[in-house]
Amino acid sequence: MRRMKGALLTEPGQPLQIVDDLMIDAPRPGEALVRVTHCGICQSDVSIIDGKMPYPLPAVLGHEAAGEIVALGTPDDGFKAGDRVVLSMRAPCDECFHCRHDQPVLCEKSAAPPGVGEARLWRDGRPVTRGFQLGAFAEYALVSLRGLAPVPEALPSDQAAITGCAVQTAYGSVHNVARLTAGDSACVIGLGGIGLAELMTLRAAGAGAIAAVEPNASRREAARASGADCALAPDDPALSDRLMALTGGRGFDVVFDNVATTGTSDLALRLTRAGGKLVLVGVTGAPQPPGFSTMDLVLRQKTVTGAFLGNCHPRRDLPRIMEMAITGRMDLGALVTATLPFDDINEGLARFRRGEGVRTVLCL
């Protein structure tokens, strides 16, 4: 076991506690112990901290991370101590029913509910939940080797970290779930890290008309820089008319709803053309009833599908994303709008709640 520092959540709605007496298990065969160097702050973390999503406590959250391997459970041809890596919260086994059916994020071995399974993190001899099976708001994290991807030398670690959640969700939602083809029109609703990364992915994929909907003015400006032909506020009185005009009144081939509330799903399906596809990406704190009629789905043959982590396979998709970044087809640096020392994590969370910037990355 190894003693380490981490940010501990003991009670919803309270600041995280920086403690230095956490104990983490040694890696077992098929695992690596990674020294976390950078970790992004994600909406899922904030929702749990604020009590909007129930979670077994105490817990160390954090799941959008990059770091350096310090130990392996057994020798491995693919990785060695000292390698820079990105961590993924879903490490597919490549053997179960879902993995064999190209649904790696539904892997039966890694999709267990939080808190289920053997404890690997401790404090005062009591188990601590590793958030999203990683617990990367800490100096070290235990990771399955199947949940790691090597970081190219040319890619800064703060940018690499955000590929672990926001960017792979965006990339996979476009390529693995929507299966967008060149020339397809697309609309993105909600422009956090995922939404802006979707715009970059869409532009790189050769999409046709690209639109965005977002209440934050600075993010609408960022959307235009990221590839959107049009970025509008949701309260724009001419919103529907202006967006539909981009497609000749037909509607978009694909709409990505990164908020997925009753109101946004209603708007999203109205913007989806007959025969088109609505991809729901947002994870809400409480279940939200969809804001549309099933008759619209039936009579106009629309498709609604969910996208969790973009149905990405870490070994397959993360290297593709990082290659896009180092060849200039995706500007990950534009998504990392602030870096903070790890001890300032509660300030980073406050900035997220205020909607400042896009992605704040903690440096350990």
Residue pairs with C-beta under 8 A, 6 or more apart in sequence:
1 23
1 24
1 25
1 26
1 122
2 23
2 24
2 26
2 33
2 140
3 20
3 21
3 22
3 23
4 20
4 22
4 23
4 24
4 138
4 139
4 140
5 18
5 19
5 20
5 22
5 138
5 139
5 342
6 18
6 19
6 22
6 60
6 135
6 137
6 138
6 139
7 16
7 17
7 18
7 19
7 60
7 61
7 62
7 137
7 138
7 342
7 345
8 16
8 17
8 18
8 19
8 22
8 58
8 59
8 60
8 123
8 128
9 16
9 17
9 48
9 49
9 55
9 57
9 58
9 59
9 60
9 61
10 17
10 57
10 58
11 57
12 48
12 49
12 50
12 51
12 55
12 57
13 49
13 50
13 51
15 346
16 49
16 137
16 345
16 346
16 349
18 342
18 343
18 345
19 123
21 123
21 124
22 60
22 121
22 122
22 123
22 128
22 138
23 121
23 122
23 123
24 33
24 120
24 121
24 122
24 138
24 140
24 141
24 142
25 120
25 121
25 142
26 33
26 71
26 73
27 33
27 71
27 72
27 73
27 142
28 73
29 73
29 74
30 73
30 74
30 144
30 145
30 146
31 72
31 73
31 142
31 143
31 144
31 145
32 69
32 71
32 72
32 73
32 79
32 85
32 142
32 143
32 145
32 148
33 69
33 70
33 71
33 72
33 140
33 141
33 142
34 65
34 67
34 68
34 69
34 70
34 85
34 87
34 140
34 141
34 142
34 143
34 148
35 67
35 68
35 69
35 70
35 139
35 140
35 364
36 62
36 65
36 66
36 67
36 87
36 136
36 138
36 139
36 140
36 141
36 364
37 66
37 67
37 68
37 157
37 363
37 364
38 65
38 66
38 67
38 157
38 158
38 160
38 161
38 339
38 361
38 362
38 363
38 364
39 62
39 63
39 64
39 65
39 66
39 136
39 137
39 161
39 361
39 362
39 364
40 64
40 65
40 161
40 162
40 164
40 165
40 166
40 193
40 336
40 359
40 360
40 361
40 362
41 64
41 345
41 348
41 349
41 352
41 359
41 360
41 361
41 362
42 63
42 64
42 165
42 166
42 193
43 192
43 283
43 352
44 53
44 63
44 132
44 165
44 283
45 61
45 62
45 63
45 131
45 137
45 349
46 349
46 352
46 353
47 53
47 283
47 285
48 55
48 59
48 61
48 131
49 61
49 349
50 285
50 353
52 285
52 286
53 285
55 114
55 115
55 129
55 131
56 114
56 115
56 129
57 129
58 123
58 128
58 129
59 114
59 128
59 129
59 130
59 131
59 135
60 121
60 128
60 129
60 130
60 131
60 135
60 137
60 138
61 131
61 132
61 135
61 136
61 137
62 131
62 134
62 135
62 136
62 137
62 138
62 362
63 87
63 89
63 131
63 132
63 134
63 136
63 164
63 165
64 136
64 161
64 162
64 164
64 165
64 166
65 86
65 87
65 134
65 136
65 141
65 161
65 164
66 84
66 85
66 86
66 87
66 151
66 157
66 158
66 160
66 161
66 164
67 84
67 85
67 87
67 136
67 141
67 157
68 82
68 83
68 84
68 85
69 79
69 80
69 81
69 82
69 83
69 85
69 148
70 81
70 140
71 81
72 79
72 80
72 81
72 145
76 145
78 145
79 85
79 145
79 148
79 150
83 150
84 150
84 151
84 157
84 160
85 143
85 148
85 149
85 150
85 151
86 148
86 149
86 151
86 160
86 161
86 163
86 164
86 314
86 318
86 322
87 134
87 136
87 141
87 143
87 147
87 148
87 164
88 147
88 148
88 149
88 164
88 168
88 309
88 312
88 314
88 318
89 132
89 133
89 134
89 147
89 164
89 165
89 309
90 104
90 105
90 107
90 110
90 111
90 147
90 309
90 312
90 314
91 107
91 110
91 133
91 143
91 144
91 145
91 146
91 147
91 148
91 314
92 99
92 104
92 105
92 107
92 110
92 146
92 313
92 314
93 99
93 107
93 108
93 109
93 110
93 146
94 100
94 104
94 146
96 107
96 108
96 109
97 108
98 104
98 106
98 107
98 108
98 111
99 107
99 108
102 311
103 311
104 311
104 312
104 313
105 111
105 308
105 309
105 310
105 311
105 312
110 133
110 144
110 147
112 133
114 129
114 131
114 132
115 129
119 127
119 128
120 130
120 142
121 127
121 128
121 129
121 130
121 135
121 142
122 128
128 135
129 135
130 141
130 142
131 137
134 141
134 143
135 141
137 342
137 345
137 362
139 364
146 314
146 315
147 314
148 314
149 314
149 315
149 318
149 319
149 322
150 319
151 157
151 160
151 322
152 322
152 323
152 326
154 326
155 322
155 325
155 326
155 332
156 333
158 336
158 339
158 361
158 363
159 325
159 332
159 333
159 335
159 336
160 322
161 361
162 193
162 332
162 335
162 336
162 359
162 361
163 318
163 321
163 322
163 325
163 332
164 318
165 309
166 192
166 193
166 194
166 197
166 335
166 359
167 193
167 194
167 197
167 321
167 330
167 332
167 335
168 309
168 310
168 312
168 314
168 317
168 318
168 321
169 194
169 197
169 281
169 307
169 308
169 309
169 310
169 312
170 193
170 194
170 195
170 196
170 197
170 198
170 200
170 201
170 310
171 197
171 201
171 310
171 312
171 317
171 320
171 321
171 324
172 307
172 309
172 310
172 311
172 312
172 317
173 194
173 198
173 256
173 279
173 281
173 307
173 310
174 180
174 186
174 198
174 201
174 202
174 205
174 256
174 310
175 201
175 205
175 310
175 317
176 307
176 310
176 311
176 312
176 317
177 279
177 305
177 307
177 310
177 311
178 186
178 254
178 256
178 277
178 279
178 307
180 186
180 202
180 205
180 207
180 253
180 254
182 205
182 206
182 207
183 206
183 207
183 208
184 207
184 208
184 253
184 254
185 207
185 208
185 209
185 210
185 246
185 247
185 252
185 253
185 254
186 202
186 207
186 208
186 209
186 210
186 211
186 252
186 253
186 254
186 255
186 256
187 210
187 211
187 212
187 213
187 243
187 252
187 254
187 255
187 256
187 268
187 271
188 195
188 198
188 199
188 202
188 210
188 211
188 212
188 213
188 223
188 228
188 255
188 256
188 258
189 195
189 212
189 213
189 214
189 234
189 255
189 256
189 257
189 258
189 259
189 264
189 267
189 268
190 213
190 214
190 257
190 258
190 259
190 264
190 282
191 199
191 212
191 214
191 216
191 219
191 220
191 222
191 223
191 231
191 258
192 219
192 258
192 358
193 335
193 358
193 359
194 258
194 281
195 212
195 214
195 219
195 223
195 256
195 258
196 219
196 222
196 223
196 226
196 334
196 335
196 358
197 330
197 335
198 256
198 258
199 210
199 212
199 223
199 226
199 227
199 228
200 226
200 227
200 329
200 330
200 331
201 330
202 210
202 227
203 210
203 226
203 227
204 324
204 329
204 330
208 253
209 229
209 230
209 246
209 247
209 252
210 227
210 228
210 229
210 230
211 228
211 229
211 230
211 231
211 232
211 243
211 246
211 252
212 220
212 223
212 228
212 230
212 231
212 232
213 231
213 232
213 233
213 234
213 239
213 243
213 267
214 220
214 223
214 231
214 233
214 234
215 233
215 234
215 235
216 355
217 233
219 358
220 231
220 232
220 233
221 231
222 334
222 358
223 231
224 231
225 334
226 331
226 334
229 246
230 242
230 243
230 246
232 239
232 242
232 243
233 239
234 264
234 267
236 242
239 267
240 267
240 270
240 271
243 252
243 271
244 250
244 251
244 271
247 273
250 273
250 274
251 270
251 271
251 272
251 273
251 274
251 276
252 271
252 272
252 273
252 276
253 273
253 276
253 277
254 272
254 276
254 277
254 278
254 279
255 268
255 269
255 271
255 272
255 276
255 277
255 278
255 279
256 279
256 281
257 264
257 265
257 268
257 278
257 279
257 280
257 281
257 282
258 281
258 282
259 282
259 284
260 280
260 281
260 282
260 283
260 284
260 288
261 282
261 284
261 288
261 291
262 288
262 289
262 290
262 291
263 291
264 282
264 291
265 278
265 280
265 288
265 290
265 291
265 292
266 290
266 291
266 292
267 291
268 278
268 280
269 278
269 291
269 292
269 296
269 297
269 302
269 304
270 292
272 278
272 302
273 302
274 300
274 301
274 302
275 300
275 301
275 302
276 302
276 303
277 302
277 303
277 304
277 305
278 302
278 303
278 304
278 305
279 305
279 306
279 307
280 304
280 305
280 306
280 307
281 306
281 307
283 308
290 304
296 302
297 303
297 304
310 317
312 318
321 330
324 330
325 331
325 332
334 358
335 358
335 359
336 358
336 359
336 361
337 356
337 357
337 358
337 359
337 360
338 348
338 351
338 356
338 357
338 359
338 360
338 361
339 360
339 361
339 362
339 363
340 347
340 348
340 360
340 361
340 362
340 363
341 362
341 363
342 362
342 363
342 364
344 362
345 362
348 360
348 362
351 357
351 360
352 360
